[in-house]
Amino acid sequence: MNEIVEKGKTAAITGYILIIGVPIALSMNAEDKNAFASFHIRQAAGLSILFISLGLLVSPFDNWLITAPMYFFVAILWTYGLITAIRGEAIPVPLLGKFFQKFLSKI
């Protein structure tokens, strides 16, 4: 198991570079599919989709009391996912991680 984690760690961490990291990580993981990298790429892709979706929802409101909690929420989940990837753990992000795994299972 450690060999799988070590081989996929770079792609897993790269996936957490918001929005641009997911396509880069997908290309890194395209040839030799690594289960650890795929897990974290799905998590990172879900967080990117969440970030864009919430951004579109709150952007009409020009009020930091509405936008700041959204950025804080996404930042906490992103940090959690990145830390678990660095540690070599395959733990879904809280609240939405299991949904991301099911919804993005084709990745």
Rosetta blueprint (number, residue, H / E / L):
1 M L
2 N H
3 E H
4 I H
5 V H
6 E H
7 K H
8 G H
9 K H
10 T H
11 A H
12 A H
13 I H
14 T H
15 G L
16 Y L
17 I L
18 L L
19 I L
20 I L
21 G H
22 V H
23 P H
24 I H
25 A H
26 L H
27 S H
28 M H
29 N L
30 A L
31 E L
32 D L
33 K L
34 N L
35 A H
36 F H
37 A H
38 S H
39 F H
40 H H
41 I H
42 R H
43 Q H
44 A H
45 A H
46 G H
47 L H
48 S H
49 I H
50 L H
51 F H
52 I H
53 S H
54 L H
55 G H
56 L H
57 L H
58 V H
59 S L
60 P L
61 F L
62 D L
63 N L
64 W H
65 L H
66 I H
67 T H
68 A H
69 P H
70 M H
71 Y H
72 F H
73 F H
74 V H
75 A H
76 I H
77 L H
78 W H
79 T H
80 Y H
81 G H
82 L H
83 I H
84 T H
85 A H
86 I H
87 R H
88 G L
89 E L
90 A L
91 I L
92 P L
93 V L
94 P L
95 L L
96 L L
97 G H
98 K H
99 F H
100 F H
101 Q H
102 K H
103 F H
104 L L
105 S L
106 K L
107 I L
